[in-house]
Amino acid sequence: MAAPKKGRSASAQSRPGRSLALILIAIAALTGGMFASGHTTPRLGIDLAGGTSITLTAKNEPGQPNAINKTNMDTAVDIMNRRVNGLGVSEAEVQTQGSDNIIVNIPKGTNSEQARAQVGTTAKLYFRPVLTTDVSGAAASSSPSPSASSSASGKAEDKATPSSSSSVTPSASATTQGRVVTDALKAGSSPSASSTPSASASASASASPSASASVDPATAKLQAEYAAIDCTDKSVRAKAGAGTKPTDPIVACGQDKNSAGEWQKYILGPAEVAGTDIKKAGALFDTQTAAGWKVTMDFTSGGSKKFAAITGKLAQNQQPQNQFAIVLDGQVVSDPSVGQSLSGPAEISGSFTQTEAEDLANMLKYGALPLSFKESSVTTVTAALGGEQLHAGLIAGAIGLALVILYLVIYYRGLSVIAIASLGVSAILTYVLMALLGPAIGFALNLPAVCGAIVAIGITADSFIVFFERIRDEIREGRTLRPAVERAWPRARRTILVSDFVSFLAAAVLFIVTVGKVQGFAFTLGLTTVLDVVVVFFFTKPLMTLLARRKFFAEGHSWSGLDPKRLGAKPPLRRTRRASAPVDTKEA
């Protein structure tokens, strides 16, 4: 049994080049991927790159005086976090301040302005039937809405999309958006003729600007608001529908201009479906029909029943009463038309760009906040202060690194070459991974993350010191260098793994229990701890094995750091046969 074990050991010692080649190939591949992706520098957080800080204040809604509580505030923070993360905005901080304020810090980046717009629209999401729609400032009859044609054959249309959806093509006539909502699984059955929307029909007749004079005061007030509202004014659009209940009809404005560059205004019926009834939503590109981007949405069991009921009613009406408006913060973000009753997963299609589809999907998915908020303040954060702190931190890190290297050179002499090379490999891997993780998972480098990277220098250096000291202990016992390296490695390996496991566990716990910038410190600390294990196993140990074969180290040169005389090594003790003492016959 001893011979095979010795053979395996010799084989392992003779092939350290494989491990070195493996880690060098990995570094080359990661570096090539970094340059190929175009992200050659890590993404920066708000404290280093600047950005926007928004203070949102919760407000009580009519009939809900006690809605502002810790549970609802925490839920709102969670939804806002997912909302900005859904846009790929990294290091965005969303946290409560006091009992009714939420602070949102959005770093400057590709989607930061888009995230700010969506975070600012914090009211609840509702689906409301369209009673009347018109271009702001024009006559009611001057804005005809398009008619949506539903598919006549479910089988033929089932082949149009991957989800076997019934495809409905919007007409080319002028409209606010020209979009339709269809069943994402199958063609819906023809709605019953008896399912006439009494609320919609009556409200439509009474709310129309051409309605007779014999109207009740509430309807007359609604007509007056509709006639007077000017949706070209930003402040008017923001206040439209404020203070109304979900069960009340409202006058609202479109969130964006239509294709003709005009603002749309609406009279909308009571809310039929709430944002909380939506289970999930997403933006997809129709690859089979090449019809462009579409928005898919799935409802809860209760929401599916509500959606089927309202779409069944709307499908019986003419334009614009067959449209429903998706209302967020009192503004209409989309107004697709309905051609059939929809009881299952649905999709909205028609002239979407990728950004528009993703925006609408995020609003549907994350728009159902338990509270309404108003922007109390919006502050632009400059990167000047963070840049100064980063500069000071980098100087401190450079000084610390220089002191570590100086100590290694003085104390370990030739062995310091291995330690410095290992530190360089660790630094390259850390930088490349930080650059790649920015676009991959939204990681952004902030000041605490930089601190984590600086702390990791000590953790990495500690692993080298453990290994080197184990080797020197073996030499002190009288062994030559090559067997000393192999005997020292198992003992050093256990110590390094235990030490790194404790550091990684601390980083993981810190990442889980903290929020905001502290998570950046914990993430960086955990990442560099894992890299320390990789570097020690695949670079430091194989390199030490190779150098142990060189005469400079193997013979214990005085500048190698492994001189037996300097280490106080003693020759191995050999057992000698002791001469037996003469026996005294008298005493015997």
Residue pairs with C-beta under 8 A, 6 or more apart in sequence:
9 486
13 482
13 486
13 545
16 541
16 542
16 543
16 545
16 546
17 542
17 546
18 542
19 537
19 538
19 539
19 541
19 542
20 538
20 539
20 542
20 543
20 546
22 538
23 425
23 534
23 535
23 538
23 539
27 425
27 428
27 429
27 432
30 429
30 432
30 433
30 436
31 428
31 432
33 436
34 40
34 432
34 435
34 436
37 436
37 439
39 435
39 436
39 438
39 439
40 435
41 435
42 431
42 434
42 435
42 438
42 443
42 444
42 445
43 49
43 90
43 91
43 109
43 438
43 439
43 442
43 443
43 444
43 445
44 107
44 383
44 444
44 445
44 446
45 90
45 91
45 107
45 444
45 445
45 446
45 447
45 449
45 517
45 520
46 53
46 91
46 92
46 93
46 105
46 106
46 107
46 108
46 381
46 386
46 446
47 381
47 383
47 385
47 386
47 389
47 446
47 447
47 517
48 383
48 386
48 387
48 390
48 445
48 446
48 447
49 107
49 108
49 109
49 383
49 386
49 444
50 107
50 108
50 380
50 381
50 382
50 383
50 386
51 105
51 106
51 107
51 108
51 109
51 112
51 380
51 381
52 105
52 106
52 108
52 112
52 116
52 378
52 379
52 380
52 381
53 103
53 104
53 105
53 106
53 378
53 379
53 380
53 381
54 103
54 104
54 105
54 106
54 116
54 119
54 120
54 375
54 377
54 378
54 379
55 97
55 101
55 102
55 103
55 104
55 375
55 376
55 377
55 378
55 379
56 101
56 102
56 103
56 104
56 119
56 120
56 122
56 373
56 374
56 375
56 376
57 100
57 101
57 373
57 374
57 375
57 376
58 67
58 68
58 72
58 73
58 76
58 100
58 101
58 102
58 371
58 372
58 373
59 68
59 371
59 372
59 373
59 374
60 67
60 68
61 67
61 371
61 372
62 243
62 244
62 245
63 245
67 370
67 371
68 99
68 100
68 371
70 99
72 370
72 371
73 96
73 99
73 100
73 102
73 371
74 96
75 369
75 370
76 102
76 122
76 369
76 370
76 371
76 373
77 94
77 95
77 96
77 102
79 366
79 368
79 369
80 94
80 102
80 104
80 119
80 122
80 366
80 369
81 92
81 94
82 365
82 366
83 115
83 118
83 119
83 362
83 366
83 367
84 92
84 94
84 104
84 106
84 115
84 118
84 119
85 92
85 442
86 362
86 365
86 366
87 111
87 114
87 115
87 118
87 358
87 362
88 110
88 111
88 442
89 106
89 107
89 109
89 111
89 112
89 115
89 442
90 107
90 109
90 438
90 442
90 443
90 444
91 107
91 442
91 443
91 444
91 446
91 517
91 520
92 104
92 105
92 106
92 107
92 115
93 103
93 104
93 105
93 515
93 516
93 517
94 102
94 103
94 104
94 105
95 102
95 103
95 515
95 516
96 102
96 103
97 103
101 376
102 373
104 119
105 381
106 112
106 115
106 116
106 119
107 444
108 383
114 355
114 359
116 378
118 359
118 362
118 363
118 366
120 375
121 328
121 329
121 331
121 363
121 367
122 329
122 369
122 371
122 372
122 373
123 328
123 329
123 330
123 369
123 372
123 373
124 246
124 274
124 275
124 367
124 368
124 369
124 370
124 372
125 274
125 275
125 278
125 326
125 327
125 328
125 363
125 364
125 367
125 368
126 246
126 271
126 273
126 274
126 275
126 326
126 327
127 271
127 272
127 273
127 274
127 307
127 310
127 324
127 325
127 326
127 327
128 250
128 268
128 269
128 270
128 271
128 272
128 324
128 325
128 327
129 197
129 199
129 200
129 268
129 269
129 272
129 310
129 313
129 314
129 321
129 323
129 324
129 325
130 266
130 267
130 268
130 269
130 320
130 321
130 323
130 324
130 325
130 335
131 200
131 203
131 204
131 207
131 249
131 266
131 267
131 268
131 269
131 320
131 321
132 140
132 204
132 207
132 208
132 209
132 226
132 266
132 267
132 320
133 143
133 145
133 176
133 264
133 265
133 266
133 267
133 320
133 323
133 335
134 140
134 142
134 143
134 226
134 264
134 265
134 266
135 142
135 143
135 258
135 260
135 262
135 263
135 264
135 265
136 229
136 230
136 231
136 232
136 253
136 262
136 263
136 264
136 265
137 230
137 232
138 262
139 209
140 208
140 209
140 210
141 210
143 174
143 264
144 173
144 174
144 319
145 173
145 175
145 176
145 319
145 320
145 323
145 337
146 170
146 171
146 172
146 173
146 174
146 175
146 178
146 319
146 337
147 171
147 173
147 318
147 319
147 337
148 168
148 170
148 171
148 180
148 322
148 337
148 338
148 339
149 168
149 169
149 171
149 339
150 166
150 168
150 182
150 187
150 188
150 339
150 340
151 157
151 166
151 167
151 168
151 187
153 187
154 166
154 186
154 187
157 165
157 166
157 167
157 187
158 164
158 165
158 166
158 186
158 187
160 167
160 288
160 289
161 167
161 286
161 288
161 289
162 287
162 288
163 184
163 185
163 296
163 345
163 347
164 185
164 186
165 182
165 183
165 184
165 185
165 347
166 182
166 183
166 186
166 187
166 188
166 340
167 182
167 289
167 291
167 349
168 180
168 182
168 339
168 349
169 180
170 178
170 179
170 180
170 337
170 349
170 350
170 351
171 178
172 178
174 258
174 259
174 260
175 258
176 254
176 258
176 264
176 335
177 258
177 334
177 335
177 336
177 350
177 351
178 259
178 350
178 351
179 334
179 335
179 336
179 337
179 348
179 349
179 350
179 351
179 352
180 336
180 337
180 338
180 339
180 348
180 349
180 350
181 311
181 324
181 336
181 337
181 338
181 342
181 346
181 347
181 348
182 339
182 340
182 342
182 346
182 347
182 349
183 340
183 342
183 343
183 344
183 345
183 346
183 347
184 296
184 298
184 344
184 345
184 346
184 347
185 344
185 345
186 344
187 340
188 311
188 340
188 341
188 342
188 343
189 340
189 341
190 340
190 341
191 312
191 313
191 315
191 316
191 340
191 341
192 312
193 316
195 312
195 313
195 316
196 313
196 316
197 310
197 313
197 314
197 316
197 317
197 321
199 269
199 270
200 269
200 313
200 314
200 317
200 321
201 317
201 321
203 219
203 249
203 267
203 269
204 321
205 211
206 215
206 216
206 219
206 223
207 219
207 222
207 223
207 226
207 249
207 267
209 223
209 226
209 227
211 219
211 223
215 223
222 249
222 251
222 267
225 251
226 251
226 265
226 267
229 236
229 240
229 251
229 253
229 265
230 236
231 237
231 240
231 253
231 254
231 263
231 264
231 265
232 263
236 253
237 253
237 255
237 263
237 331
238 329
238 330
238 331
239 330
240 250
240 251
240 252
240 253
240 330
240 331
241 250
241 251
241 252
241 327
241 330
242 330
244 250
246 270
246 271
246 274
247 270
247 271
248 270
249 267
249 268
249 269
249 270
250 267
250 268
250 327
250 330
251 265
251 266
251 267
251 268
252 265
252 266
252 268
252 325
252 327
252 330
252 331
252 332
253 263
253 264
253 265
253 266
253 330
253 331
253 332
254 263
254 264
254 265
254 266
254 331
254 332
254 335
255 328
255 331
255 332
255 333
256 333
257 263
258 264
264 332
264 335
266 325
266 332
266 335
268 325
268 327
268 332
271 327
272 306
272 307
272 309
272 310
272 324
273 299
273 303
273 306
273 307
273 310
274 303
274 368
275 328
275 364
275 367
275 368
276 300
276 303
276 368
277 299
277 300
277 302
277 303
277 306
277 307
278 297
278 298
278 299
278 300
278 303
278 364
278 365
278 368
279 298
279 299
279 300
279 303
280 297
280 298
280 365
281 295
281 296
281 297
281 298
281 360
281 361
281 362
281 364
281 365
282 295
282 296
282 361
282 365
283 293
283 294
283 295
283 296
283 352
283 354
283 357
283 358
283 360
283 361
284 293
284 294
284 295
284 296
284 357
285 292
285 293
285 294
285 354
286 292
286 293
286 294
286 349
291 349
292 349
292 350
292 351
292 352
292 353
293 352
293 353
293 354
293 356
293 357
294 347
294 348
294 349
294 352
294 357
295 347
295 348
295 349
295 352
295 357
295 360
295 361
295 364
296 345
296 346
296 347
296 361
297 345
297 346
297 347
297 348
297 361
297 364
298 345
299 306
299 307
299 345
299 346
304 343
304 344
305 343
307 342
307 343
307 346
308 341
308 342
308 343
310 324
311 324
311 338
311 340
311 341
311 342
312 341
314 321
314 322
314 323
314 324
314 338
315 322
315 338
315 339
315 340
315 341
316 322
319 337
320 335
320 337
322 337
322 338
322 339
323 335
323 336
323 337
323 338
324 335
324 336
324 338
325 332
325 334
325 335
326 332
326 333
326 334
326 335
326 360
326 363
326 364
327 333
328 363
328 367
333 359
333 360
333 363
334 348
334 360
336 348
336 350
348 360
352 360
386 446
386 447
389 447
390 447
390 450
393 447
393 450
393 451
393 454
394 450
396 454
397 450
397 453
397 454
397 457
400 454
400 457
401 423
401 457
404 457
404 458
404 461
405 416
405 420
405 423
408 415
408 416
408 419
408 420
408 461
408 464
409 416
411 561
412 419
412 468
412 561
413 559
413 560
413 561
414 552
414 553
414 557
414 559
414 560
414 561
414 562
415 468
415 560
415 561
415 562
416 561
418 464
418 540
418 543
418 544
418 547
419 461
419 464
419 468
419 540
421 539
421 543
422 460
422 464
422 535
422 536
422 539
422 540
422 543
423 457
423 460
423 461
425 535
425 539
426 456
426 460
426 528
426 531
426 532
426 535
429 531
429 534
429 535
430 453
430 456
430 527
430 528
430 531
433 527
433 531
434 443
434 445
434 524
434 527
437 443
438 444
443 523
444 520
445 520
446 517
446 520
447 517
448 517
448 518
448 520
448 521
448 524
449 517
449 520
449 521
449 523
449 524
450 524
451 521
452 507
452 520
452 521
452 522
452 523
452 524
452 525
452 528
453 524
453 528
455 525
456 524
456 525
456 528
456 529
456 531
456 532
459 499
459 500
459 503
459 528
459 529
459 532
460 528
460 532
460 535
462 499
463 496
463 499
463 500
463 532
463 536
463 540
464 536
464 540
466 492
466 495
466 496
466 499
467 488
467 489
467 492
467 496
467 536
467 540
467 541
467 544
468 561
470 488
470 489
470 491
470 492
470 495
471 481
471 484
471 485
471 488
471 492
471 544
471 562
472 562
472 567
473 488
474 483
474 484
474 485
474 487
474 488
475 481
475 484
475 556
475 562
475 564
475 567
475 569
476 564
476 567
476 568
476 569
476 570
477 569
477 572
478 569
478 570
478 571
478 572
479 487
480 554
481 548
481 553
481 554
481 556
481 562
482 548
482 549
482 554
484 548
485 544
485 545
485 548
486 545
489 541
493 537
496 532
496 533
496 536
497 533
500 529
500 530
500 532
500 533
503 525
503 529
504 526
504 529
504 530
506 525
507 522
507 523
507 525
507 526
507 529
508 522
508 526
510 518
510 519
510 521
510 522
510 525
511 519
511 522
511 523
511 526
514 522
547 553
548 554
552 560
553 560
553 562
556 562
556 563
556 564
556 565
557 563
558 566
